[in-house]
């Protein structure tokens, strides 16, 4: 998946747009673990967001 948007319960939106990494087809990934949504970027950096703060998760594939 290429881009991820997370709508928070407070109305803000956290945007994780696709930013290609040179040398390959690296992209953002998302996984759901108990209590958290974890986004991993093209350089394997992780952002964990508590699920109790999230209203909606939107994933946009790089190819439709």
N, C-alpha and C positions, 0 to 999 in steps of 0.2 A: 504494500500500500504506500502511497506517496505522501498524502497530506492527511493530517488529523486535526480536528477541531473539537475542543471540549467546552461545552456550555456549563458554567458553574451556576449553582443555586443563587448566588448573589447577583446574577445577570451579566457578569463578565464572561469573555470568551478567551480561552487560551488557544492560540493558533500555532500549529507545528507544520509549516509548509514544507513541501518537498524542496530540498536543496541538494542537487546532485553532487556526488563526490567523484573526483577524477579517478579513472582507472577501473571502473566497474559499474555494476548495476546495483549499487548500495541504495537502500531506501529506509525510511522510518518503519518501525514495527511497533505493534501494540500488543500487550498481553494483560490479562485480567488475573490478578492474584487476590486472595481473600483480603478485602479491605482497601485495595489499591488498584489503580490503572497505571501501568508502567509503559512509558514511551521510550523507545531506544532510537537514537538518531543514527545518521550515516557513519559517525565516528565512535559508535558504541557507548555514547554518553546516555545515561538513564535519567528520566524524570518520573517520579512516583507521586501520584495525586490521590489523596484519600477519597474513596467512593462516596462517603457521606457528604462531600462538598459538591459532587457532580450531579447535574441535572440530565445531561445528554452527551453522548459521545458520537461524533460524526467522522467517518473514515471515507476518504476520497481516493479511489485507486488511480494509479498513474496511467492505466489503460482502461477505457470503458468497454 
